[in-house]
Each structure stands twice: as structure tokens, then as C-alpha cells.
Amino acid sequence: MEQNRLLSPVTLAAIAAQVLSILVLAGVIDTGVSEAIEAVVVAVLELLTTFGVLNNPTSKKTF
């Protein structure tokens, strides 16, 4: 059984992480924390995005 690439949970998480990252960097969402912690939050969101882009939901054996 193959998954739909767009409706894959990993792809949806990557899209959500990228949107949140853009909103945090643009200042639309104020995290209320220091710049260092905000940079870590953005880095984690970017890692989630990268994982979602590299993931192949149609294959169980490959990344």
C-alpha cells in the first residue's frame, strides 16, 4: 500500500514546521523568550522541514 505524498504525516508536519518558522522569523508569532531560545526553536522547526522534504513516504525501506 502506497501513501499519498501530500497527505503523509511527515509531509504535513514539515509544512506546518516551515509555516511556523516563517511566522516566528517574521515576528508574527512572538515567542516571548530570548533570542537564543528563539534561534533554537527556529532550528528545530527547520530540521523538521528538512526531514519532511527528504522523506519518501512511498517506500518503507528507504529514507
N, C-alpha and C positions, 0 to 999 in steps of 0.2 A: 504494500500500500504506500503510495507516494503522497506527501503532504503538498498542499498549495504553498508556494514560496511566500506569497504576500501574507497569508494568514498564519504562518508559522509563529509560534510564541516567541521564538528568539528574534525573528524579524520585527515583530510588533514591539518587543522590548527595546530593540535597537532604535527604532523610530521614536519611541517615547523618550528614550535617553537623549537622543540628539535634539529633539524639540526642547526638552528641559534644559539642556546645556546651553542652547542658543538663548533661551529666556533668561537664564542666570547671568550669562555673559553680557547680555544687552541691558541688564538691570531691571527688567520687567518683574522678575521674582527676586525679592530681597530676602536673602537667607538669614540676615541678622547676625552673622558670625564674622570673624576676622577674615582678612584677605587670604591668609594661609589656608584656613579651613575651607574657604570657598574654592580655592585652587584645587584642593584635594577632591572636593565634590565634583568639580568640572572634569578632573582627570578620570575619576571613576566612571562618570557618565560617558566620556569619550571611549574608555575601554569597553564598555557595554556596547557602544555603537560599533566599534571595530569588530568585536566578536560576532555581532549580528550580521555584519557585511561579509565576513569570511566564512560564516556557517553555511553549509549545504544541507537544507532540510530534506532533500530527496534521497540522501544516502545515509544509512545508519553506520557505515563503516569508515567514512571519511569525514574530515572536519569541514 
